[in-house]
Every structure is written in C-alpha cells, then in structure tokens.
Amino acid sequence: MSRIRLLAAPLAIAATASLAAAVAPLAMKWEGKLAGNGASKITGVISLTPSPDGKTSMATVEFEGDTPSVTRPWHVHIGSCDKGGGVFGGGIAYKPVVVDDKGHGISSAALTIAAPDTGSYYVNIHESAANMRTIVACGDLKMKH
Ligand SMILES: [Cu+2]
C-alpha cells in the first residue's frame, strides 16, 4: 500500500505539471475598441484577459462620450457586432457601467471561464436594463498575439 502511494505521488505531480503546460498557452488576451452606434458618441477600449493560471478570465470596458449619469448594462458576447450571439460567461458577473457626470464609464467582470484561444467575441453596451435591445456601442475583440 505505502509502496503504491510513493509511486503515485510523483506521477500525479507530473500529470498536473503537463496539464498546466498544455492549458496555459491556450488562454489568450483579447482587446478591441468600442464605437457608438447612431447618435452615440461613445468611444472606448475593451479587453478579455486570462487569469495567471489560465482557468478564469477578466473582462473590462472603459469608455467616454456617453450621456452623463446613465447606467449601461454590458457583456462580452460570442460572435461579432455584425452577427450577434449569446453572452460569454455568466451574465451575472457583468455589473452595469454607471456613467459619471462627465460621460465616462468603467467596469470589469470576473468570469469563471477561461479566455478562449479561438472564435469570435465582441462587447456591447446596452441602452438600459429596460431597453436591452438597443445597443448604444459595440466593439469586436481581437486576439492579441
Ligand atoms: Cu450584452
């Protein structure tokens, strides 16, 4: 019994190390620019960044040129600004942006899923919780090499 344990321990460590080496390079950083739709003058930056262990990710949004003091729901979505898709990660992680009195807004979302290494993703800024259908600004994310 003790002999098996002695053999199993180094194997487990080796398996964990090789798994980490295999997973880490797959978590990629994504970045993009936000632009207003229609009359919106919003401009900003967006990102999706892997955690150090590659297992989770952090989405960020920062913009200016918005209407002072509004509250904007936002998400990373699967797809592109042209072709919409579902929310990436748990929607509950995305705290709405509360725009300040100068039209500047910033928020981040700690996601429980890894940053992807493939696919298409974008960030959209919704008009309000009561009008999610109207997208006031959007930006496609691009993988950073
Ligand atoms: Cu959204």
Boltz pocket constraint, residues with backbone or C-beta under 6 A from the ligand:
constraints:
  - pocket:
      binder: B
      contacts: [[A, 73], [A, 74], [A, 75], [A, 76], [A, 77], [A, 87], [A, 124], [A, 125], [A, 126]]
      max_distance: 6.0
